[in-house]
């Protein structure tokens, strides 16, 4: 079986369509379809099936894609074995992060790697929870976040997860808000029943935590604004246009906002690095992951 055809099958699995696979592989949809047809002929069984406007793999297709993961990892290990002998942990690594994670981690990562021969190309990718893992088809290291308690990227075959950081989520209030005078004792969910909330768009992790922590059978949090840019949220909170649930390390330095810990519940987000299993075998990628882990440990300390 052709390695390029197996790569096309893996991309269709993660992207959910021939068009999506073609985009990440820099091929035409026709070329991807030809690869799939060739694999199906060699396998003697259908490997894909239509689901609405999308495409998913059959049981045989999933089994072959899983085997293709192992082939890709084996080839990557063979290449890295040569590079390890040459001590060549240098080169280009593409790293993406959601917006606040980029602010928290990327400056320190670039500083740590300056002058090492590792070139890091950064981008910001703030997507809904289920869209992070597919980014690994075109980005070497994807810094992603999920609500605490959410399974660690279940349903992302062929993707390795490197845990980086647990970041607590605190209640942000303006300095003139009555809760701001509470001191370090924090607040409990019952203290927040009538508040006006500024939160992120539907499907993003911090919003999922807000709903899980504060929703009751009687009522859900009263959301007045949905904004993903935490800088804007901080300014609105400082101006007493609502309160918010915000990450502690990222948002704890605004002079007009007080962060109050939530008591009686565990409210946090988990920050992970996602990388395809074959990509993770590259020495230069391993080096970037090691530096990210060390940086996250410093932040947590």
ZIWO-V871797 format. One record per residue. RES is the residue in one small letter. PSI is psi in degrees with one decimal (999 if undefined). Layout:
RES;PSI
RES;PSI
This chain:
x;142.7
x;132.6
x;-38.4
x;-35.8
x;-40.1
x;-37.1
x;-38.1
x;-40.8
x;-42.1
x;-40.4
x;-38.4
x;-38.2
x;-46.9
x;-35.0
x;-20.8
x;7.1
x;159.2
x;-39.9
x;-44.3
x;-41.4
x;-41.8
x;-38.2
x;-44.5
x;-23.9
x;-5.7
x;43.3
x;170.6
x;152.4
x;-35.3
x;-39.8
x;-40.1
x;-44.9
x;-38.8
x;-39.3
x;-44.5
x;-41.5
x;-39.9
x;-44.0
x;-39.7
x;-41.1
x;-43.8
x;-32.2
x;-23.3
x;21.1
x;150.7
x;138.4
x;-15.3
x;160.6
x;148.9
x;140.1
x;99.3
x;-125.9
x;-5.1
x;-172.7
x;136.6
x;161.2
x;144.4
x;175.9
x;-40.0
x;-39.8
x;-42.0
x;-40.2
x;-41.2
x;-38.0
x;-38.2
x;-40.3
x;-34.5
x;-33.7
x;-45.4
x;-36.5
x;-45.1
x;-40.8
x;-43.3
x;-42.0
x;-40.6
x;-38.8
x;-38.0
x;-42.8
x;-41.4
x;-27.1
x;-39.3
x;-44.4
x;-37.1
x;-38.4
x;-29.6
x;-1.8
x;45.7
x;57.7
x;57.1
x;167.2
x;-167.8
x;133.4
x;126.8
x;125.6
x;131.0
x;157.5
x;151.1
x;161.5
x;-53.5
x;-29.2
x;-35.4
x;-43.5
x;-37.8
x;-38.4
x;-34.0
x;-41.2
x;-43.8
x;-37.2
x;-45.8
x;-38.2
x;-43.5
x;-29.3
x;-1.3
x;130.4
x;9.3
x;-7.9
x;-0.4
x;120.5
x;121.5
x;121.4
x;114.0
x;148.6
x;157.9
x;129.5
x;93.4
x;97.6
x;168.5
x;161.8
x;-47.2
x;-4.7
x;-2.7
x;-48.9
x;-41.6
x;-20.8
x;-23.1
x;-11.8
x;-24.5
x;-6.8
x;134.5
x;-49.1
x;121.8
x;114.5
x;117.8
x;164.2
x;153.0
x;155.8
x;144.7
x;134.6
x;-19.3
x;133.7
x;146.0
x;77.7
x;46.4
x;142.5
x;17.5
x;71.3
x;145.2
x;4.0
x;129.3
x;146.1
x;124.5
x;105.3
x;133.6
x;-48.9
x;140.6
x;117.4
x;115.2
x;149.6
x;125.7
x;161.1
x;121.3
x;126.3
x;153.9
x;158.8
x;-23.2
x;-2.5
x;141.5
x;-34.0
x;-19.6
x;-17.6
x;7.3
x;-12.6
x;-156.7
x;4.3
x;-16.6
x;-169.7
x;158.2
x;158.3
x;-34.0
x;-20.3
x;-8.7
x;15.1
x;-37.3
x;15.3
x;157.0
x;124.1
x;140.3
x;122.4
x;-177.6
x;174.5
x;160.3
x;138.9
x;-4.4
x;147.5
x;-44.7
x;-37.2
x;-36.1
x;-37.6
x;-43.4
x;-45.1
x;-42.7
x;-38.0
x;-38.5
x;-16.6
x;140.0
x;176.2
x;-26.1
x;-39.0
x;155.0
x;163.5
x;141.9
x;101.5
x;124.6
x;-20.7
x;146.3
x;108.6
x;128.8
x;-19.2
x;109.6
x;-25.2
x;-42.0
x;-42.1
x;-43.4
x;-40.8
x;-39.1
x;-41.0
x;-43.2
x;-30.5
x;11.2
x;37.3
x;11.5
x;176.5
x;169.2
x;161.3
x;115.5
x;152.5
x;136.3
x;-48.5
x;-32.5
x;-35.4
x;17.4
x;12.1
x;9.4
x;128.4
x;-18.1
x;9.4
x;140.0
x;129.6
x;126.3
x;125.6
x;145.2
x;129.0
x;145.8
x;-5.0
x;159.9
x;109.6
x;115.0
x;166.2
x;149.5
x;132.3
x;123.8
x;155.8
x;127.2
x;135.3
x;139.3
x;146.8
x;-37.9
x;-37.2
x;-35.2
x;-15.9
x;-15.3
x;129.3
x;-38.9
x;-32.1
x;-41.5
x;-37.8
x;-42.6
x;-42.4
x;-40.1
x;-41.7
x;-38.7
x;-43.1
x;-41.6
x;-40.3
x;-43.5
x;-38.1
x;-39.1
x;-42.6
x;-42.5
x;-32.2
x;999
